[in-house]
Amino acid sequence: MFRILTNLLLTILLLSCSKNSVTPTEMPKPKLLIGLSLQQYKNTAPGLDGYLEGLDYAVRNGINIFGMSPEWNTLETNPNSYSLQDNLANPLNLLDPDKTKLNSYILVLKMIDTNIKSVPDDLENLDFDDPDMINRFSLLLDKIFSEVPSIERVSYILIGNEIDGYLSTNPNQLQGFKVFYVSAIQKIHALNPKVKVGTIITFNSAKTNPTLFDTFKYVGDFICYTYYPTDEQNSIPWQMRPTNQVKDDIDWMVQNAAGKPIAFTEIGYTSSSENSSSEVQQTEFVQVMFSSLKPYIDSKKVAFVYYHGMYDYPQGFCNQYAQQQGVDSTYLCGFMDNLGLHSWETGQPKPAWNTFVSEINE
C-alpha cells in the first residue's frame, strides 16, 4: 500500500549533502531484523542532517534495517539509460557510511506498485512475460549488481509491491507476471546467491484470493505480506478490527506460507477515531503483534519486520496518494494521517512508541 521510502523523503535525502561526521553505533547481533518507515515530522531539520537525525533516533531505539523502494521507471528513465545514484547508491552509502548502524538493507523493485504498473514508458503496453520485458529487467539487474556501491548490503529483494492490487484487476496478467517473477528470482540468485527474493501481497488478498496467493507462495525464498487489520466486512472502509484478532491473523500467515519464513514490508495500526481506533488500541496492537510473532521469531520463521511508521504522514500526502492510486480518499486519510508512532504536527511520541521500543529491545 504505502512505500518503505516515499519519493518525498527520498528527494529530501538526495538533494542535500552533510559534512558532519557520523558517530559509530555498536549494534548487537539481533534476534530480529526490524525496520521502521522513516517519515519525517513538521519541524524536522531540512536536508540530509534531518534525515540522519531521524535514522540515528531509530537506531538508538533498536532499529537495524533500512528499506528502499524505487519504481522501475525511475531507475530506467529511458531505454537502457539508468539513474541509480540517487535512488540506490546514495541511500546505501550516505545513511550508514561506516557500516555500523544497520545490519541489512531491503530493496523493493516496483514494476507493480499496488494498483499501478510502473515500468518504463516504452514497455507499458507489453505483457510481463514478453521476452523484451524480461530481458530489460535482467539488464537492469545486471547494472544494479555491477555498478551500485555497497549493493552487497542488500540481503532481501522484493519483486513488486502489493502485486495483488494490479493483478486482481488485470487477471489476464497473472500467469505472465509469474513467468516474469520466476525469471527475476533466477537472475538475482545467479548474480548473488546469498540474496533472498520474494514478492509482496496484502494479507487481506492472501486470505480472500487464494488463487492469486497460491500462484506465488510456492515460488521465491520467503513470503512477504503487508498487514493492517482492517475490517473488510464493514460497509465503511478502512475501519480497524479488534486487536484480539491479530494473533489469529499472524498464525494464519505463518501456517499458509508453504513452510517458508514470513516477512512484513508494512505492518501497522492507525490511532484514528474515524477508523474505529484510538491511541490505546494502537498500543495494544503493538503489544499483541510482538507477542504473537515472538515464537516464530525464536524459531526463525520471521525474516524481517518493517513497521509503518515512525511519524504520521504529513498533511495533504494522503490525498495525493489516493489520486495517484485511483482510490477514494474518504476514511483512507483518517487511517493514513494517524498511522505513525509519533505525531507529524509535534514530533512527540504516542503511547505505542514506548511499547514498541520496549518490545524490540526485550
C-alpha positions, 0 to 999 in steps of 0.5 A: 500500500504505502512505500518503505521510502516515499519519493518525498523523503527520498528527494529530501535525502538526495538533494542535500549533502552533510559534512558532519561526521557520523558517530559509530553505533555498536549494534548487537547481533539481533534476534530480529531484523526490524525496520521502521518507515522513516517519515519525517515530522513538521519541524524536522531539520531540512536536508540530509542532517534531518534525515540522519537525525531521524535514522540515528533516533531509530537506531538508538531505539533498536532499529537495524534495517533500512528499506528502499523502494524505487519504481522501475521507471525511475531507475530506467528513465529511458531505454537502457539509460539508468539513474541509480545514484540517487535512488540506490547508491546514495541511500546505501552509502550516505545513511550508514557510511561506516557500516555500523548502524544497520545490519541489512538493507531491503530493496523493493523493485516496483514494476507493480506498485499496488494498483499501478504498473510502473515500468518504463514508458516504452514497455507499458503496453507489453505483457510481463512475460514478453521476452523484451520485458524480461530481458530489460529487467535482467539488464537492469539487474545486471547494472544494479549488481555491477555498478551500485556501491555497497549493493552487497548490503542488500540481503532481501529483494522484493519483486513488486509491491502489493502485486495483488492490487494490479493483478486482481484487476488485470487477471489476464496478467497473472500467469505472465507476471509469474513467468516474469517473477520466476525469471527475476528470482533466477537472475538475482540468485545467479548474480548473488546467491546469498540474496533472498527474493520474494514478492509482496501481497496484502494479507487481506488478498492472501486470505480472500484470493487464494488463487492469486496467493497460491500462484506465488507462495510456492515460488521465491525464498520467503513470503512477504505480506503487508498487514493492517487489520482492517475490517473488510466486512464493514460497509465503511472502509478502512475501519480497524478490527479488534486487536484480539484478532491479530494473533489469529491473523499472524498464525494464519500467515505463518501456517499458509506460507508453504513452510517458508519464513514470513516477512512484513514490508508494512505492518501497522495500526492507525490511532484514528477515531474515524477508523474505529481506533484510538491511541490505546488500541494502537498500543495494544496492537503493538503489544499483541503483534510482538507477542504473537510473532515472538515464537516464530521469531525464536524459531526463525520463521520471521525474516524481517519486520518493517513497521509503518511508521515512525511519524504520521504522514504529513498533511495533504500526502494522503490525498495525493496518494489516493489520486495517484492510486485511483482510490477514494480518499474518504476514511483512507486519510483518517487511517493514513494521517494517524498511522505513525508512532509519533505525531507529524504536527509535534514530533512527540511520541504516542503511547505505542512508541514506548511499547514498541521500543520496549518490545524490540529491545526485550 
